[in-house]
Amino acid sequence: MTGASSGQPAEQAAGQPIGEPAGQPMGHGSAEPAGREATTSRRGLIIAVVILLIAVIGLAVALVLTLNDRDSAPNAGPTPTVAAQPTDDPAGETASAEPSAGTAEQTPEGPLQYPDSIEPLAAEQHRDADDPYAFGDVDADIVIVEYADYRCGYCALWATTVKPALAEHIADGRVRLEFRDMPVLGEESVTAAIAARAAGEQGKFAEYQDALFSRTAEAATTGGGHPSFDEDSLVEVATEVGVADLAAFREALGSEEIRSDVLALREHNAALGISGTPFFIIYDGFLSGFLPAEQFVPLVEDQVSKAQADGKAGMAL
């Protein structure tokens, strides 16, 4: 700017107010920002604060809506959550083929979990006297429903070590064991389930099931991974357990009806929330994963005592 002797600065000459003396810098530090630049700056600051507040409010609303959606999500029934256990999927992938003890999920109350509604568990306990895949009295104190894959190492370990420890409980009417196919390890698992049912048509389901699980347990504990169950190996097992009509057995292996039943059961189980094996319903609770006999048997005995105390022994839930 020029000196005062040459007249007013251009801004003053135009009659516009100046918040600072001529030649002094203008800024937000002025005690009374009355000039246009100060006013504009203040207005910009206010706008920025308003925008920030709107953004914060928007984020808060989004967070509340998200939490409400999560809290209101429906409970579809028992959902397995396995800790320290491989998760088997229909693609045939698994984290480990070698079983180890004590792999069922542990909660503060113990390994057994309880759903919000008892109805899904009750519906799975059929107590059908004509069920060819069940063991024990139809009016036993409690029902255990086992969901398993014949190529699953943990299922095989349970079948070869824990199930024998329950033999007395099944024989004396305390426990009824109902088996459900859950082939999650690929097409050969489906074929193995069909083969066991085919053997069952000739009265050899229990023997054939035991033989399949024995082969799987051996493969798992020796590091051999999941066994291969092609048609020839399945016929070989049928021969070992004494299936009389091998031609009929081979024909049943190709039965679309049996295959459809197995796949439909897998879909039903998945709809319950079961995605890994082994999985068990034990009276009014469920267990996802493997437990050794020294843990599984006392748990079953506790459930028997509970059913008796509830007045539900031998009855549908």
Buried (B, 14 or more C-beta within 10 A) or exposed (E): EEEEEEEEBEBEEEEEEBBBEEEEEBEEEBEEBEBBBBEEBEEEEEEEEEEEEEEEEEEEEEEEEEEEEEEEEEEEBBBBBBEEBBBBEBEBEBEBBBBEEBBBBEEEEEBBBEBEEEEBBBEBBBBEEEEEBBBBBBEBBBBBBBBBBBBBBBBBBBBBBBBEBBEEBBEEBBBBBBBBBBBBBBEBBBBBBBBBBBBBBBEBBBBBBBBBBBBBBEBBBEEBBBBEBEEEBBBEBBEEBEBEEEEEBBEBBEBEEBBEBBBEBBEEBEEBBBBBBBBBBBBBBBBBBBBBBEBBBEBBBBBBBBBBEEEBBBEEB
